[in-house]
Amino acid sequence: MFGYVLINKEELKFKEYDVYKSYYCGLCQTLNNRSGRFAQLTLNYDMTFLQLLLTGLYEPETKIESFRCKLHPLKKYIKRTNKITDYIADMNLFLAYLNCIDDWEDEKKLSRKIYTFFIKNKVKKIKKKYPEKTEKLEKILRKSSDYEKKKEYDIDIISSYSGELMAELFLYKEDEWKECLSRMGFFLGKYIYIIDAYEDIEKDLKKGNYNPFKDIYKNEDFDNFVERILTMMISECAREFENLPIIEDVDILRNILYSGVWAKFKAIRNKRRQVEEEKND
């Protein structure tokens, strides 16, 4: 369900892209160092955004180092890491574990079951380190799964569980920014769920999977309907973001919230329209 909170590379300066890439590489390397190569497979851009956001807000001491990537060994790369990177890496892996459990229970995907076997010991350590947070995340996922099993399709309700999940992830500290971060995460989480359902609607119906848009996706104004909802979610998210006293890398974060997320939506919409046109030819 992740991978929708992206940069719009065309509108970033070269230096800004290098900084963004260095945080992405830092998170990737941290996943490998803390939890092994299987953990690296869980890496996503949404959590890179959270890394940038929390780093910009709390300004921890950040290490900037060169390294050689095992997948691309001929060139040296730059990575940025700090204490927030460890938190993001742990949450990234734990979310991947929960999603694999959910996929196994819903669709009996054997690959997901096998993957949980390889990371379960790392997950135990994460649960021991963050007992309250991981318990909350598990409860939220159970509520979401229970709602889907009822075959109810209220997009506001079902997306709110993803919102609650992201809100919990955004809460790195109990401090004066708690409410602002929580609301920001909530609306971004709803956006992620909605755009994921929008992209997967045909595939889900073909496989018999749950999708809240099943009864309306054939409507003529379906694309515009989804765009209006996403606009509301991102507008609320951006409003909370602008209340945060972030200076470092703020232009990268704004690129993502004001441009990157829409570039992703337009790419999905255009692909859907192209498929429809090919069907009608």
C-alpha positions, 0 to 999 in steps of 0.5 A: 500500500506504500510508495505514493509519497514521491518527489517530482524529480523534474522540479527539484534542483540537482542539489536537492535531489542529491540530498533526497537520494542520500536520505533514501540511501541512508535508510536503505543501508540502515535497514540492511545493517540493523535487520539484514538484506531481507529488510531492504526489500521493504524500503519505500519512498513514503518512509523517506518522506517521514525521515526528511520531515522528522529530521527537519523538525528535530534537527538531530546530528546527521552523519554524511558518509560515502559508501559503495552499494552492493547493487551498484558497486562501481560508484560511490554514493552518499548517505545521510543517517541520524537517530531518527533513521533507526526509528524509521527503519524499525517502523518500516520493517514492522509495517512490512511485517503487518502488511505481509500478515494481512496479505496472507490472511486475505489472499493466502499469498505464500510469498508473504508468509515466507517473508514473515518467517525471515524477519520475525526475529527482527520484528520481535526485537522491534516490538520489545523496543516499542511495545506501546506503539507496535501494539497500537499499530497492530490494533489499527490493522485489525480494525481495518481488516475487520471492517473489510470483512464486513463488506462495507465500503465507506471510503471515509471510514476505511481510509481513516484506519490508514490515517490512524496508522500513519498518525501513530508513525508520525509521533516520534516524540510526545512534545508540543508538535504531537497534535500537528504531526498526528493530524498531518500523518492522519490525512497523509495516511488517508491519501495513501489508502485512497490512491492505492485503492484507486490504482488497484480497483480493476485488479482487486475486482478481478481477483475478488479482493476488497476495494471501497470503490467497487460500486462507483468506479464505473461512474463517469465522474469517478476520476474527478471524484477521487481527485477531489477527495485526494485534494482535501486530504493533501490540503489538510496535510499541507496545512498542518505541515506549514505550521511546523518550524521546518527550515532544513530541506523544506523545499524538498518536502514542499516538492513532495506535498505540492507536486510529487503526490499529484504527479503520481496521481496523474500518472495513475489516471493517465494509465487508467484512461489509456487502458480504457481507450485501448479497450474501446478501440 
